[in-house]
Amino acid sequence: MAAMTSTSSAAAPATVSADSHLTLHYRISLVESGEDVISTFGGRPATLQLGVGQLAEPLERCLIGLAESARASFELAPAQAFGERNPALLQALTRAAFDANTGGDTDYQPGDAVEFPAPDGGRYAGVLMGLDERRALFDFNHPLAGRRIRFEVEILGIL
């Protein structure tokens, strides 16, 4: 008698790899308060490619290996996400340097993100912490540095 073998007619679902193009819903929230920082749930999903800087690298690592249609939630300590706060990244600029780099004609307020030109031609941003006639104080830490975050995802499609 011949042995019969069966093969599954359904292929294994695609899984996320380091260079995948994805369509997904995601939410980043603060663990301590539950406050959403950003969420696409209830709205249009995001479409992005991993490995090109569209999503922070620590968050991309969470996605690797997830299957299409998977829902997952990750709680990340500061060191696993955006790092600890670094006091050396609190920097003061003279008011003259601040005005020269920002054009001097915008009414910035504490809490505003201000972009500066980088030596390599790129841009970087800091949060204005204080401004007076002599100086401007900036925090160049990532806004989520030092915070525990929850990263929730639903993988809608892997291209």
Number of C-alpha atoms within 10 A of each C-alpha: 3 4 5 5 5 6 6 6 6 6 7 9 12 14 18 23 18 14 13 17 16 21 19 22 20 20 17 21 21 17 16 10 9 11 12 13 12 11 18 14 15 7 8 11 17 15 16 17 17 22 16 11 10 11 12 13 14 14 18 18 14 17 22 15 12 19 19 20 16 15 15 14 14 14 16 19 17 16 14 13 21 22 17 17 19 13 10 9 13 16 14 18 14 15 17 13 14 19 15 11 13 14 9 13 8 8 6 14 13 13 13 15 18 17 13 14 12 10 7 6 7 8 10 12 17 21 20 21 17 16 18 9 8 11 16 20 20 23 22 20 20 16 13 17 17 17 20 22 27 22 21 19 23 21 22 17 18 21 14
